[in-house]
Amino acid sequence: MIGCLCLHGFTGEPWEVEPVAKHFLNKKWLVYTPTLPGHGPNGNLREVTYQQWVYVAEVALKELLYRCEKVYVIGFSMGGMLACYLATKYPVAKLVLLSTAAYYLNPQQLLQELKDIVRKQVRGQLKEDTHFQLYRKKIIETPLAAVFQFMQAVKRIRPYLRHVNVPTLIIQGERDGIVPRKSAHYLFENIGTVEKRMIFLKHAKHMICHGFEQKDLIDEIDAFLSKDVEGRKDTT
């Protein structure tokens, strides 16, 4: 049996990676999408540390490794950084990094999104913008202590990138207002494996699994996990 661990992002929930998880569930893979401590509808981010996030991800991965012949790890945003760490400690077969936050906040794209917000406010369309409403809620409700833990996780995991020696696929949205393009380039340049590929989706924002290019995203992941690839960069 093939196993797949899908990790959501900071302040997020498993629904962030749900389309990808469902695709591989339909292929009869064993797919785990754990909710990281402090996250979810009843979570409390004030009382958790990044070490707890790592621990829960490790427990899920160990269970998959015990039950499956081969295990892949897919990480979104902060989950991508956790996935990188796991790949250096456990026999993961392949790694997929989606909008992964080796760096975070793209001021230029955020400015453009703010301009869009102003236009929508004038037209009375802002309440219909679910993307804006989601991140407005997160910005208001996320405690600074949790932001510090997120920053610590990224800082502590970056040095492990050079020890990632499994085939890796990096996918980034060009319109991501949270994670800048340089994050994907940094990952590609610093991850130790020679078997790596980087792809930019032209219209994708941060919630890359739920955008207009969802099918392209899933097709790329499926193809990568189904065959070997040589290290290369793609910009389309």
Protein Blocks (a to p, Z undefined) as FASTA:
>chain_A
ZZddddddehiafklmmmmmmmmmmnopacdddddehiajkbcfklccfklmmmmmmmmm
mmmmmmpmbdcdddehjlmmmmmmmmmmpccfbdcdehiafbgcjfklmmmmmmmmmmmm
mnopmmmmmklmmmmmmmmmmcfklmmmmmmmmmmmmmmmmmpccdcdddddfklckbcf
klmmmmmmmpmbfbdcddddfklcfklmlmmklmmmmmmmmmmmmpccdddddfZZ
